[in-house]
Amino acid sequence: MSVNPVQLEMKNQIAVLYLSGDVTGETEIDLISNWEKIPIDNSPKIIVNLQKAEYINSAGIAALITLLNRVNDKNGSLVVSNLNDHFRKVIETVGLTDFIKVFNTEEDALAGI
């Protein structure tokens, strides 16, 4: 895993979280830390860009669900973009696509969130 596995960038009131390396339970700390940096009034819009992420395990799925719950508590939207085949298969298999919309590119996510 890289030194900074989660990077935050704001784009027109939309928070984009860039994940890199392995998405595991350790990622949750970085996800929540970055969540707390997002200026939240109500209905936050979050994109999780997985382009540089390589692998996800069950603890990483749990970290995404924790973030999803926090976003939902604020009546916000959480979507993911740039999934590789591994991420797409895992997210579909565990049924997260019922709760998180998937976009092929960040540009599509920015337009569709």
Backbone hydrogen bonds, N-H to C=O, Kabsch-Sander energy under -0.5 kcal/mol:
donor,donor_aa,acceptor,acceptor_aa,energy
7,Q,18,Y,-2.2
9,E,16,V,-2.1
11,K,14,I,-3.2
14,I,11,K,-1.1
15,A,45,K,-2.6
16,V,9,E,-3.1
16,V,14,I,-0.5
17,L,15,A,-0.6
17,L,47,I,-3.3
18,Y,7,Q,-3.1
18,Y,16,V,-0.6
19,L,17,L,-0.7
19,L,49,N,-2.3
20,S,5,P,-2.1
21,G,52,K,-2.1
23,V,55,Y,-3.5
24,T,22,D,-0.8
27,T,24,T,-1.2
28,E,24,T,-0.6
28,E,25,G,-1.0
29,I,25,G,-0.5
29,I,26,E,-0.6
30,D,26,E,-0.8
31,L,27,T,-2.7
32,I,28,E,-2.8
33,S,29,I,-2.2
34,N,30,D,-2.2
35,W,31,L,-2.5
36,E,32,I,-2.2
37,K,34,N,-1.0
38,I,34,N,-0.6
38,I,35,W,-1.2
40,I,38,I,-0.9
41,D,39,P,-0.6
43,S,74,K,-2.4
45,K,13,Q,-0.5
46,I,44,P,-0.5
46,I,77,S,-3.0
47,I,15,A,-3.0
48,V,79,V,-2.6
49,N,17,L,-2.7
49,N,47,I,-0.7
50,L,48,V,-0.6
50,L,81,S,-2.7
52,K,19,L,-0.7
53,A,50,L,-1.1
54,E,21,G,-3.1
55,Y,21,G,-1.0
57,N,23,V,-1.7
61,I,57,N,-2.1
62,A,58,S,-2.3
63,A,59,A,-1.8
64,L,60,G,-2.0
65,I,61,I,-2.3
66,T,62,A,-2.4
67,L,63,A,-2.1
68,L,64,L,-2.7
69,N,65,I,-2.6
70,R,66,T,-1.9
71,V,67,L,-2.4
72,N,68,L,-2.9
73,D,69,N,-2.2
74,K,70,R,-0.7
74,K,71,V,-0.9
75,N,72,N,-2.1
76,G,71,V,-2.6
77,S,44,P,-2.9
79,V,46,I,-2.3
80,V,101,K,-2.3
81,S,48,V,-2.3
82,N,103,F,-0.9
88,R,84,N,-2.5
89,K,85,D,-2.5
90,V,86,H,-2.4
91,I,87,F,-2.9
92,E,88,R,-2.2
93,T,89,K,-2.6
94,V,90,V,-2.4
95,G,92,E,-0.8
96,L,91,I,-1.7
97,T,91,I,-0.9
98,D,95,G,-1.7
99,F,96,L,-1.9
100,I,96,L,-2.6
101,K,78,L,-0.7
103,F,80,V,-2.7
109,A,105,T,-1.9
110,L,106,E,-2.9
111,A,107,E,-1.8
112,G,108,D,-1.8
113,I,109,A,-1.6
